[in-house]
Amino acid sequence: MSSARPFVYFFSAFFAFAAMIIGSNVSAALIAFDSFDYDAGTDNLNGKNGGFGFTAGWSGTAGVQEVRTPGSTYPGLFTLGNKAFISASNQNFRTLTSGNPGAGDSTIWISFIGQRVGANNVRFFGLSFYEGDVNTSANERFTIGENSNNNNDQWGVHFTSAGTPRLDVAGTSVTTESLLLARIDYHAAANDDFYLWVNPDLSAGEPSTATAGASSVGLQNLAFDRLSIRGGTLSGGNIGEANYDEIRIGSTFADLLAVPEPSSLLLAFYVASCFACLRRSRRV
């Protein structure tokens, strides 16, 4: 037996064990994640199944659903891949593997990078959250973005498919690429609490709910099990267009800042190490 082969066995055992441990820790912290790390191309988002925490890939058939380059960035946030561009399309959704991530009395955090692009056609856009079939409007719980016939052009949130109530974050522009950060406090015995920040300073740590740009306390049922990226369908000759990137759902604020899927990086190093050892064994 070559003297190099024991090293191969050692690296195999060590890295497989480490990848399993780290991977399990990540999946337990981040509930869902998608950085749109797909090849850029025309109308090629439908069916893409990257990231983790979802039962299947993106599903959408109407309008334009593209992966575009470059991807979005934000200070203090690990980013990779490209971004999604949605135009004249109402539903491009994925279903969470976990179901509703907030059961009983619990807290979850949500973040994504977004931007309205194209002409200001006063059409809806945003990241929408549903409990049940996305084609049933009554299942829409809340949307972070902007609803139809809204001339404020500010980031905000609206609840239910009727778009009411609507809460804007003053001094923010939907045409500026921004990081949206939301916190939901679920209550088993009452309606839930919602807090929204636009472009927070991530280096300052978890923000206090008192600093939120918009909030709704004890007024809404915010349970959801799927999310959808949207850009207003054709109406009166007008459409909506928007970019989305770096969607994260986590149990804590710190989860959103972690480097997702480190086990994949470890696996790549493991494969490279094995190849190096095999080459050495052949030389010996």
C-alpha positions as CSV (number, residue, x, y, z in Angstrom):
1,M,0.0,0.0,0.0
2,S,1.3,3.5,-0.8
3,S,2.3,5.6,2.2
4,A,0.1,8.4,0.8
5,R,-3.1,6.5,1.0
6,P,-3.6,6.8,4.8
7,F,-3.6,10.5,4.2
8,V,-6.5,10.1,1.7
9,Y,-8.4,8.1,4.2
10,F,-7.7,10.6,7.0
11,F,-8.8,13.6,4.9
12,S,-11.9,11.8,3.7
13,A,-13.0,11.0,7.2
14,F,-12.1,14.4,8.7
15,F,-13.7,16.6,6.0
16,A,-16.8,14.4,5.6
17,F,-17.4,14.6,9.4
18,A,-16.7,18.4,9.5
19,A,-18.9,19.1,6.5
20,M,-21.7,17.1,8.2
21,I,-21.4,19.0,11.5
22,I,-21.1,22.5,9.9
23,G,-23.9,21.8,7.4
24,S,-26.2,20.7,10.2
25,N,-25.5,23.8,12.1
26,V,-26.3,26.0,9.2
27,S,-29.5,24.3,8.3
28,A,-30.6,24.7,11.9
29,A,-30.0,28.4,11.9
30,L,-30.9,29.8,8.5
31,I,-34.4,28.6,7.6
32,A,-34.2,29.5,3.9
33,F,-31.7,31.2,1.6
34,D,-31.4,32.0,-2.1
35,S,-28.7,34.2,-3.6
36,F,-29.7,33.6,-7.2
37,D,-26.4,31.9,-7.9
38,Y,-27.6,30.8,-11.3
39,D,-26.2,31.4,-14.8
40,A,-27.5,34.7,-16.2
41,G,-29.9,34.4,-19.2
42,T,-33.2,35.3,-20.6
43,D,-36.4,33.9,-19.0
44,N,-34.4,31.2,-17.2
45,L,-35.4,31.7,-13.5
46,N,-38.4,29.3,-13.7
47,G,-37.4,25.9,-12.2
48,K,-34.1,27.0,-10.7
49,N,-33.6,25.2,-7.4
50,G,-30.6,26.7,-5.7
51,G,-30.1,27.8,-2.1
52,F,-31.8,25.8,0.5
53,G,-35.0,25.7,2.7
54,F,-37.4,25.2,-0.2
55,T,-39.4,22.2,-1.4
56,A,-38.8,23.0,-5.1
57,G,-37.4,25.5,-7.5
58,W,-38.9,28.8,-8.6
59,S,-42.3,28.5,-10.2
60,G,-43.6,31.2,-12.6
61,T,-45.0,31.2,-16.1
62,A,-46.1,34.7,-17.0
63,G,-44.1,37.8,-17.8
64,V,-40.3,38.1,-17.7
65,Q,-38.3,36.1,-15.1
66,E,-34.6,36.5,-15.7
67,V,-31.3,36.0,-13.9
68,R,-29.1,39.0,-14.5
69,T,-25.6,40.0,-13.7
70,P,-24.0,41.4,-11.6
71,G,-25.5,40.4,-8.3
72,S,-26.3,42.9,-5.6
73,T,-24.0,43.8,-2.6
74,Y,-24.4,45.4,0.8
75,P,-21.8,46.4,3.4
76,G,-21.4,43.7,6.1
77,L,-23.4,41.1,4.2
78,F,-21.9,38.1,2.5
79,T,-23.2,37.9,-1.1
80,L,-22.7,35.7,-4.1
81,G,-24.2,34.9,-7.4
82,N,-26.4,37.1,-9.7
83,K,-29.8,38.6,-9.1
84,A,-33.4,38.1,-10.3
85,F,-35.2,40.5,-12.6
86,I,-39.0,40.3,-12.7
87,S,-41.3,42.2,-15.1
88,A,-45.0,42.0,-15.8
89,S,-45.2,38.9,-13.7
90,N,-47.5,38.4,-10.7
91,Q,-46.3,35.2,-9.1
92,N,-42.8,33.7,-9.1
93,F,-42.8,31.7,-5.9
94,R,-41.1,29.0,-3.8
95,T,-42.6,27.0,-0.9
96,L,-40.7,26.7,2.4
97,T,-39.7,23.2,3.5
98,S,-40.4,24.2,7.1
99,G,-43.9,25.4,6.5
100,N,-44.7,28.4,8.6
101,P,-41.4,29.3,10.2
102,G,-43.0,31.1,13.2
103,A,-45.0,28.7,15.4
104,G,-46.4,29.7,18.8
105,D,-44.4,32.4,20.5
106,S,-41.3,32.9,18.4
107,T,-39.3,35.4,16.3
108,I,-38.0,35.2,12.8
109,W,-36.0,37.6,10.7
110,I,-36.2,38.3,6.9
111,S,-33.8,40.2,4.7
112,F,-33.4,40.7,0.9
113,I,-31.9,43.3,-1.5
114,G,-34.4,44.9,-3.8
115,Q,-34.9,47.8,-6.3
116,R,-37.6,49.0,-8.5
117,V,-36.2,49.5,-12.0
118,G,-37.6,50.8,-15.3
119,A,-40.3,53.4,-15.8
120,N,-42.4,54.6,-12.9
121,N,-45.7,53.0,-14.0
122,V,-47.3,53.1,-10.5
123,R,-47.6,49.3,-10.6
124,F,-47.1,46.9,-7.7
125,F,-43.8,45.1,-6.9
126,G,-42.3,43.5,-3.9
127,L,-41.5,40.3,-2.0
128,S,-44.9,38.8,-1.0
129,F,-45.6,36.2,1.7
130,Y,-48.5,33.8,1.5
131,E,-50.1,31.1,3.6
132,G,-51.3,28.7,1.0
133,D,-51.8,28.9,-2.8
134,V,-50.3,32.1,-4.1
135,N,-53.0,32.3,-6.8
136,T,-55.6,32.9,-4.1
137,S,-55.4,36.5,-3.2
138,A,-56.9,36.0,0.3
139,N,-53.8,34.0,1.2
140,E,-51.5,37.0,0.9
141,R,-50.3,38.0,4.4
142,F,-47.9,40.9,3.7
143,T,-45.7,42.4,0.9
144,I,-42.5,44.4,1.3
145,G,-42.3,46.8,-1.6
146,E,-44.9,49.1,-3.0
147,N,-48.5,48.4,-4.0
148,S,-50.4,49.6,-7.1
149,N,-51.6,53.2,-7.4
150,N,-49.0,54.4,-4.8
151,N,-47.2,57.5,-5.8
152,N,-45.0,57.8,-2.7
153,D,-42.2,55.7,-4.3
154,Q,-41.0,54.8,-0.8
155,W,-40.2,51.4,0.6
156,G,-42.8,50.0,2.9
157,V,-45.1,47.1,3.7
158,H,-48.8,46.5,3.1
159,F,-50.9,43.7,4.7
160,T,-53.4,41.5,2.9
161,S,-54.2,41.4,-0.8
162,A,-56.2,44.6,-0.5
163,G,-52.9,46.5,0.3
164,T,-54.2,47.9,3.6
165,P,-53.1,49.1,5.9
166,R,-50.0,50.6,4.1
167,L,-46.9,51.6,6.0
168,D,-44.2,53.6,4.3
169,V,-40.6,54.2,5.5
170,A,-40.1,57.9,5.2
171,G,-37.0,59.1,3.3
172,T,-36.4,55.9,1.4
173,S,-36.6,55.4,-2.3
174,V,-37.7,52.3,-4.1
175,T,-35.5,53.2,-7.0
176,T,-32.4,52.9,-4.9
177,E,-31.0,49.4,-4.4
178,S,-31.6,48.7,-0.7
179,L,-31.4,46.1,2.0
180,L,-34.8,45.4,3.5
181,L,-34.7,43.9,7.0
182,A,-37.9,42.7,8.8
183,R,-38.6,41.1,12.1
184,I,-41.8,39.2,13.0
185,D,-42.7,38.3,16.6
186,Y,-45.4,35.6,16.5
187,H,-47.9,35.1,19.4
188,A,-49.8,32.0,19.9
189,A,-52.7,33.8,21.6
190,A,-52.9,37.0,19.5
191,N,-52.0,38.6,16.3
192,D,-48.4,39.2,15.4
193,D,-45.9,42.1,15.4
194,F,-44.0,43.3,12.4
195,Y,-41.0,45.7,12.2
196,L,-39.2,46.9,9.0
197,W,-35.8,48.6,8.5
198,V,-34.4,50.0,5.2
199,N,-30.6,50.0,4.8
200,P,-29.7,49.4,8.4
201,D,-26.1,49.5,9.6
202,L,-25.3,45.8,10.0
203,S,-22.1,46.6,11.8
204,A,-24.1,48.1,14.7
205,G,-25.6,44.7,15.5
206,E,-29.2,43.7,16.1
207,P,-31.4,46.8,15.8
208,S,-33.9,47.8,18.5
209,T,-37.5,47.5,17.5
210,A,-37.8,51.2,18.6
211,T,-35.6,52.1,15.6
212,A,-37.8,50.4,13.0
213,G,-38.9,52.6,10.1
214,A,-42.3,51.0,10.1
215,S,-44.1,48.7,12.5
216,S,-47.4,47.0,13.2
217,V,-48.0,45.5,16.7
218,G,-50.6,43.0,17.4
219,L,-52.8,43.7,14.4
220,Q,-52.0,41.1,11.7
221,N,-51.9,37.4,11.1
222,L,-48.4,37.0,9.6
223,A,-48.2,33.3,9.2
224,F,-46.7,32.2,5.8
225,D,-45.3,29.1,4.1
226,R,-44.2,30.5,0.7
227,L,-42.8,33.6,-0.8
228,S,-43.1,35.3,-4.2
229,I,-41.1,37.9,-6.1
230,R,-43.4,40.1,-8.1
231,G,-43.4,42.9,-10.7
232,G,-46.8,44.3,-11.7
233,T,-48.7,42.7,-14.6
234,L,-49.9,44.7,-17.6
235,S,-52.6,47.2,-16.7
236,G,-53.5,50.1,-19.0
237,G,-50.4,49.6,-20.9
238,N,-48.2,49.8,-17.8
239,I,-46.1,47.1,-16.1
240,G,-43.8,46.9,-13.0
241,E,-40.2,45.9,-13.0
242,A,-37.9,45.0,-10.1
243,N,-34.6,43.3,-9.1
244,Y,-34.3,40.9,-6.1
245,D,-31.4,39.3,-4.5
246,E,-30.0,37.6,-1.3
247,I,-33.2,36.4,0.2
248,R,-32.7,35.1,3.7
249,I,-35.0,33.9,6.5
250,G,-33.5,33.1,9.9
251,S,-34.4,32.4,13.5
252,T,-32.1,35.3,14.7
253,F,-30.6,38.5,13.3
254,A,-27.2,36.9,13.5
255,D,-28.4,34.1,11.2
256,L,-28.9,36.6,8.3
257,L,-25.2,37.7,8.6
258,A,-23.7,34.2,8.6
259,V,-21.9,32.8,5.5
260,P,-24.5,30.4,4.0
261,E,-23.6,26.8,3.2
262,P,-20.0,26.7,4.4
263,S,-20.1,22.9,4.1
264,S,-20.0,23.3,0.3
265,L,-16.8,25.3,0.6
266,L,-15.4,22.7,2.9
267,L,-16.4,20.0,0.5
268,A,-14.5,21.7,-2.3
269,F,-11.4,21.9,-0.2
270,Y,-11.8,18.2,0.7
271,V,-12.1,17.2,-3.0
272,A,-9.0,19.2,-3.8
273,S,-7.1,17.6,-0.9
274,C,-8.0,14.1,-2.0
275,F,-6.8,14.8,-5.6
276,A,-3.5,16.2,-4.2
277,C,-3.0,13.1,-2.1
278,L,-3.9,10.7,-5.0
279,R,-1.4,12.5,-7.2
280,R,1.3,12.1,-4.5
281,S,0.5,8.4,-4.1
282,R,1.0,7.8,-7.9
283,R,4.3,9.6,-7.8
284,V,5.4,7.4,-4.9
